[in-house]
Amino acid sequence: MSRTVVFGLFSGALLLSAIFGPAVGRAIDQRGGRGVLALSNLVLAAGLVVLGFAQEIMMLAAAWAVLGMGMAMGLYEPAFATLTGLYGRAARGPITGITLIAGFASTIGWPLSAFLEAHYGWRETCLIWAALHIVMGLPLNRLLIPPAPPPQRSKVQGEAPPAPRWAMPILAFVFAATAFVTGAMAAHLPRLLEIAGASATMAIAASALVGPAQVGARLVEFGALRMVHPLVSARLSAILHPLGAATLALFGPGAVMAFAVLHGAGNGLLTIARGTVPLAIFGPVGYGLRTGLLGAPARATQAAAPFLFGILLDRMGTGSIAISTSLCLAAFLALFLLKARAEPAPVTA
């Protein structure tokens, strides 16, 4: 089976997760997130089981369709909506904490998957991951998340001023533009750095720095940046990729490490901003549905990014960085159309 088919099915799963995202967010707004997150473990496990037994392309497509629905129910946005239902406007700290832990997902997941595949085979690896969803993920989600109702308007003292009229489309554009860059770099960063003049070893070593850079940036957000408005962090997240591109243009192959670190740091902050900026601008009421709507275009562009950026690389070489830089700069400027507001204090009694 060609790589095009394999990645096409994965892109289809991302598109499905975008379609189901708003409905999942609405369900969390109405009933809280514990049940949704627990159900996501069952759905993801089912998709992995079907994947492990797939013998032909239709079964493979069915497996990725189930996994797409599971991603809509169990990745960052549902977790952020669940935390907002529990903590209201005070959810920024827990959201950052979740991203700190999840920042090690690929650091653990890729080597463990490679180890399991080498020793047991890829089908067995899928079944092992399915079992981990059932014996670890499901009990954690079901037993440790309180059955709290979503935040009520009466629990907030002094509503924030109305959000700008165009806040939703502005944020949808920002998240979609930056998600395209994230998806493109995730698929093509080593190849891009090699085209820029780095050796294969250096390109892989630089790409490996993206994960630690993400976690480092999230630690900064958890510490130094936690006292500033989330919009400030979002603007910083959007400008770091262009700064890395400028460094690469100025210093050539010797700057590939700096480019990877700056891109990774921006991506780390962006993940948090996707949860905290809508909360700061719109408040906790209706947060789940709103983040589902905002996340749909981002998932779509992220699904298309590997294919489209691959074409750009073939035709433009390192000039393709100008496209990713332009998208991030456009997002950076768009964020200045939104004003940082003071957040109302929560009721203490």
GINORFEN-V170640 format. One record per residue. N is the residue number from 1. RES is the residue in one small letter. PHI is phi in degrees with one decimal (999 if undefined). OMEGA is omega as a letter, one per 20 degrees, with the letter a starting at -180 (NA if undefined). Layout:
# GINORFEN-V170640
n	res	phi	omega
N	RES	PHI	OMEGA
N	RES	PHI	OMEGA
This chain:
# GINORFEN-V170640
n	res	phi	omega
1	m	999	a
2	s	-73.9	r
3	r	-61.6	r
4	t	-60.5	r
5	v	-65.5	a
6	v	-60.4	a
7	f	-72.4	r
8	g	-64.6	r
9	l	-65.6	r
10	f	-63.9	r
11	s	-61.8	r
12	g	-61.9	r
13	a	-63.3	r
14	l	-63.2	r
15	l	-65.3	r
16	l	-62.4	r
17	s	-63.6	r
18	a	-67.1	a
19	i	-66.3	a
20	f	-83.7	a
21	g	-55.6	a
22	p	-60.4	r
23	a	-65.1	r
24	v	-64.0	r
25	g	-61.4	r
26	r	-63.4	r
27	a	-63.2	r
28	i	-68.3	r
29	d	-57.8	a
30	q	-84.4	a
31	r	-126.7	a
32	g	83.4	a
33	g	-101.0	a
34	r	-60.1	a
35	g	-64.1	a
36	v	-65.1	a
37	l	-66.8	r
38	a	-65.6	r
39	l	-64.2	r
40	s	-60.8	r
41	n	-63.7	r
42	l	-66.9	a
43	v	-67.3	r
44	l	-63.8	r
45	a	-63.0	r
46	a	-62.5	r
47	g	-62.3	r
48	l	-68.3	r
49	v	-65.1	r
50	v	-60.9	r
51	l	-61.9	a
52	g	-65.8	a
53	f	-104.1	a
54	a	-62.3	r
55	q	-118.9	a
56	e	-151.1	a
57	i	-64.6	a
58	m	-66.3	r
59	m	-68.0	r
60	l	-63.5	r
61	a	-63.6	r
62	a	-63.1	r
63	a	-61.0	a
64	w	-70.5	r
65	a	-64.9	r
66	v	-64.3	r
67	l	-64.2	r
68	g	-62.2	r
69	m	-65.1	r
70	g	-64.6	r
71	m	-64.2	r
72	a	-62.5	a
73	m	-97.8	a
74	g	-130.1	a
75	l	-96.3	a
76	y	-58.4	a
77	e	-59.2	r
78	p	-62.6	r
79	a	-65.2	r
80	f	-62.3	r
81	a	-65.0	r
82	t	-64.1	r
83	l	-64.2	r
84	t	-66.3	r
85	g	-63.8	a
86	l	-85.6	a
87	y	-115.6	a
88	g	62.0	a
89	r	-68.3	r
90	a	-85.4	a
91	a	-78.9	a
92	r	-59.0	r
93	g	-61.7	r
94	p	-60.9	r
95	i	-61.2	r
96	t	-63.2	r
97	g	-62.1	r
98	i	-61.0	a
99	t	-68.1	r
100	l	-62.9	a
101	i	-67.7	a
102	a	-70.1	r
103	g	-62.2	r
104	f	-94.9	a
105	a	-59.0	a
106	s	-71.1	r
107	t	-59.9	r
108	i	-92.2	a
109	g	-67.0	a
110	w	-65.0	r
111	p	-62.3	a
112	l	-65.8	r
113	s	-62.6	r
114	a	-63.3	r
115	f	-63.7	a
116	l	-64.7	a
117	e	-63.3	a
118	a	-67.9	a
119	h	-95.2	a
120	y	-123.4	a
121	g	104.0	a
122	w	-71.8	r
123	r	-65.2	r
124	e	-63.7	r
125	t	-62.3	r
126	c	-59.6	a
127	l	-68.3	r
128	i	-65.7	r
129	w	-64.0	r
130	a	-61.2	r
131	a	-62.9	r
132	l	-64.9	r
133	h	-60.7	a
134	i	-78.3	a
135	v	-87.9	r
136	m	-117.7	a
137	g	-63.2	a
138	l	-61.6	r
139	p	-62.3	a
140	l	-63.1	a
141	n	-67.0	a
142	r	-75.8	a
143	l	-96.0	a
144	l	-98.6	r
145	i	-85.9	r
146	p	-65.6	r
147	p	-80.6	a
148	a	-77.0	r
149	p	-72.4	r
150	p	-64.5	a
151	p	-61.5	r
152	q	-103.7	a
153	r	-58.7	a
154	s	-70.4	a
155	k	-85.9	a
156	v	-109.1	a
157	q	-90.2	r
158	g	74.1	a
159	e	-61.4	r
160	a	-67.1	r
161	p	-57.0	r
162	p	-55.9	r
163	a	-68.2	r
164	p	-54.0	a
165	r	-57.5	a
166	w	-100.3	a
167	a	-63.1	a
168	m	-63.3	r
169	p	-63.3	r
170	i	-63.7	a
171	l	-67.6	r
172	a	-60.5	r
173	f	-65.0	a
174	v	-58.9	a
175	f	-69.6	r
176	a	-69.1	a
177	a	-63.4	a
178	t	-71.6	r
179	a	-66.8	r
180	f	-60.3	r
181	v	-64.7	r
182	t	-60.1	r
183	g	-64.3	a
184	a	-65.5	a
185	m	-69.0	r
186	a	-61.9	a
187	a	-88.1	a
188	h	-126.1	a
189	l	-58.2	r
190	p	-58.4	r
191	r	-63.9	r
192	l	-61.1	a
193	l	-68.4	r
194	e	-66.1	r
195	i	-62.9	r
196	a	-74.6	r
197	g	116.2	r
198	a	-78.9	r
199	s	-70.6	r
200	a	-59.5	r
201	t	-64.1	a
202	m	-66.7	r
203	a	-63.8	r
204	i	-67.9	r
205	a	-62.1	r
206	a	-65.4	r
207	s	-62.3	r
208	a	-67.8	r
209	l	-80.7	a
210	v	-61.5	a
211	g	-59.8	r
212	p	-58.5	r
213	a	-64.7	r
214	q	-60.5	a
215	v	-65.4	r
216	g	-60.6	r
217	a	-65.1	r
218	r	-68.6	r
219	l	-63.9	r
220	v	-63.4	r
221	e	-61.1	a
222	f	-68.6	a
223	g	-106.2	a
224	a	-65.5	a
225	l	-91.6	a
226	r	-68.8	a
227	m	-90.8	r
228	v	-99.7	a
229	h	-67.1	r
230	p	-56.1	r
231	l	-62.3	r
232	v	-65.0	r
233	s	-63.2	a
234	a	-64.4	r
235	r	-63.6	r
236	l	-63.3	a
237	s	-63.2	a
238	a	-75.7	a
239	i	-89.9	a
240	l	-69.6	r
241	h	-62.4	r
242	p	-60.1	r
243	l	-63.8	r
244	g	-64.8	r
245	a	-64.1	r
246	a	-64.3	r
247	t	-62.0	r
248	l	-65.2	r
249	a	-66.9	a
250	l	-77.4	a
251	f	-112.6	r
252	g	71.3	a
253	p	-56.7	r
254	g	-67.4	a
255	a	-105.7	a
256	v	-64.4	r
257	m	-64.1	r
258	a	-62.5	r
259	f	-60.9	a
260	a	-63.5	a
261	v	-66.4	a
262	l	-65.1	r
263	h	-61.9	a
264	g	-61.8	r
265	a	-62.9	r
266	g	-62.2	r
267	n	-66.3	r
268	g	-63.8	r
269	l	-69.0	a
270	l	-62.5	r
271	t	-57.6	r
272	i	-68.5	a
273	a	-59.8	r
274	r	-61.7	r
275	g	-95.5	a
276	t	-89.1	a
277	v	-66.2	r
278	p	-59.5	r
279	l	-64.4	a
280	a	-69.5	a
281	i	-84.5	a
282	f	-104.7	a
283	g	88.4	a
284	p	-79.9	a
285	v	-71.1	a
286	g	72.0	a
287	y	-62.5	a
288	g	-61.8	r
289	l	-63.1	a
290	r	-63.6	r
291	t	-69.0	r
292	g	-64.5	r
293	l	-68.0	r
294	l	-68.1	a
295	g	-78.7	a
296	a	-62.0	r
297	p	-61.9	a
298	a	-64.7	r
299	r	-63.9	a
300	a	-64.5	r
301	t	-68.4	r
302	q	-66.4	r
303	a	-67.6	a
304	a	-82.1	a
305	a	-59.4	a
306	p	-56.8	a
307	f	-68.5	a
308	l	-68.0	a
309	f	-69.8	r
310	g	-61.9	r
311	i	-63.7	r
312	l	-61.0	r
313	l	-62.7	a
314	d	-63.7	a
315	r	-94.7	a
316	m	-114.5	a
317	g	62.4	a
318	t	-66.4	r
319	g	-62.8	r
320	s	-64.0	r
321	i	-62.8	r
322	a	-62.6	r
323	i	-69.0	a
324	s	-64.2	r
325	t	-65.6	r
326	s	-63.1	r
327	l	-63.0	r
328	c	-67.1	r
329	l	-65.4	r
330	a	-62.2	r
331	a	-64.9	r
332	f	-58.4	a
333	l	-68.8	r
334	a	-62.8	a
335	l	-65.5	r
336	f	-76.8	r
337	l	-77.6	r
338	l	-104.7	a
339	k	-100.7	r
340	a	-74.2	a
341	r	-119.6	r
342	a	-69.6	a
343	e	-91.0	r
344	p	-66.8	a
345	a	-76.1	r
346	p	-72.5	r
347	v	-68.2	a
348	t	-102.8	a
349	a	-146.9	NA
